Amino acid sequence: MSSVRSITAASARAGAPRRRRALLVASTGGHLEQLWRLHERFRPPFDEVEWATFDEAQSRSLLAGQVVHHVPYIPPRGYGQVARAMVGARQILRAGRYDVVVSTGSGIALAFLPVARALGLQTHYVESAARADGPSLTGRLVSRVPGTSTYSQYPAWAGDRWQFRGSLFDGYEAVPAAPAAPSGAAHRVVVTLGTMRRYGFRRALEAVLRALPQVLAPDAEVLWQVGVTDCSGLPLDGRAEVPAAELRRAIADADLVVAHAGIGSCLTALDAGRTPVVLPRRRSEGEHVDDHQELIARELDRRGLAVRRLPGELTAADLMAAMSRRVQRAESTREFTLGRV
């Protein structure tokens, strides 16, 4: 990186326009997935981009070839970890000579954006597409940082404080189609519960095991990506993590995708043209810190981009319905302008 900075400095001395450097900050999982998808839509575009996130299989795969600064993991509502991470955030920000910092959350945004503003940098926070009815707790806290621009992905609750510049989901549309498997049965299935470190989702696995055998072909292959979920006693071969590239290939080849309603898992399925069956985690069941996955599931179901079911409601008919539909990219996707327009 020293050679890049010396060239930039030399260009500035010669009177050339200074190159805009951005640090893109996100927790792993859906937050990082969203920022990765949005960053090329940002306008005005950045000349140089670096990333700050956690060191996990997803980030190593997704950001391969990028300049990445790894930050110690910050769990949901981990405010002590946020405070400790601010020290490292300040070091990264001061050394990087950035102009702009953009984050999609969650807790890592609280470590970086206030420090970036204190250093005089432009800061932007894009609320998750999971938040259909208002900002998250992180969003509410970040919106109080003076000078930070904040964005909603839903026009319904956008306003003076929260600007609307479009949604990730605008890039997809549902289309009817015959099942990918000619027999109507599923030969390849992916079940993915994301990368949550603290919260299991055994109810989802039990529900899928009840319904799935009714739609499987005799030679079917099932990939179970289960995160930290306890699989003991269940007839499945669960993998805690699957590298992002491998998971994308498996989903692209799948006849059926069943996922928790995490934004990253849903977007990966939509990218592959699959209509996922989405099972939202519930706070009351100890499966997440809140019920935002229900908002994601309902929004995708409303758009026809997914089949939403609670684990206790899941049937083979739901699985067949998902296999009979496909998703395609919309013809055009709007630019995402940062700053006032």
Secondary structure as GFF3:
##gff-version 3
##sequence-region A 1 341
A	DSSP	alpha_helix	2	13	.	.	.	ID=ss1
A	DSSP	beta_strand	21	26	.	.	.	ID=ss2
A	DSSP	alpha_helix	30	38	.	.	.	ID=ss3
A	DSSP	three_ten_helix	39	41	.	.	.	ID=ss4
A	DSSP	beta_strand	42	43	.	.	.	ID=ss5
A	DSSP	beta_strand	48	53	.	.	.	ID=ss6
A	DSSP	alpha_helix	57	62	.	.	.	ID=ss7
A	DSSP	beta_strand	68	70	.	.	.	ID=ss8
A	DSSP	alpha_helix	79	96	.	.	.	ID=ss9
A	DSSP	beta_strand	100	105	.	.	.	ID=ss10
A	DSSP	alpha_helix	107	118	.	.	.	ID=ss11
A	DSSP	beta_strand	122	126	.	.	.	ID=ss12
A	DSSP	alpha_helix	137	142	.	.	.	ID=ss13
A	DSSP	beta_strand	148	152	.	.	.	ID=ss14
A	DSSP	three_ten_helix	155	157	.	.	.	ID=ss15
A	DSSP	beta_strand	162	164	.	.	.	ID=ss16
A	DSSP	three_ten_helix	168	171	.	.	.	ID=ss17
A	DSSP	beta_strand	172	176	.	.	.	ID=ss18
A	DSSP	beta_strand	186	192	.	.	.	ID=ss19
A	DSSP	alpha_helix	202	211	.	.	.	ID=ss20
A	DSSP	three_ten_helix	212	214	.	.	.	ID=ss21
A	DSSP	beta_strand	216	225	.	.	.	ID=ss22
A	DSSP	beta_strand	238	239	.	.	.	ID=ss23
A	DSSP	alpha_helix	244	253	.	.	.	ID=ss24
A	DSSP	beta_strand	256	260	.	.	.	ID=ss25
A	DSSP	alpha_helix	263	271	.	.	.	ID=ss26
A	DSSP	beta_strand	277	279	.	.	.	ID=ss27
A	DSSP	three_ten_helix	283	285	.	.	.	ID=ss28
A	DSSP	alpha_helix	292	302	.	.	.	ID=ss29
A	DSSP	beta_strand	307	308	.	.	.	ID=ss30
A	DSSP	three_ten_helix	311	313	.	.	.	ID=ss31
A	DSSP	alpha_helix	316	323	.	.	.	ID=ss32
A	DSSP	beta_strand	325	329	.	.	.	ID=ss33
A	DSSP	beta_strand	336	337	.	.	.	ID=ss34
###
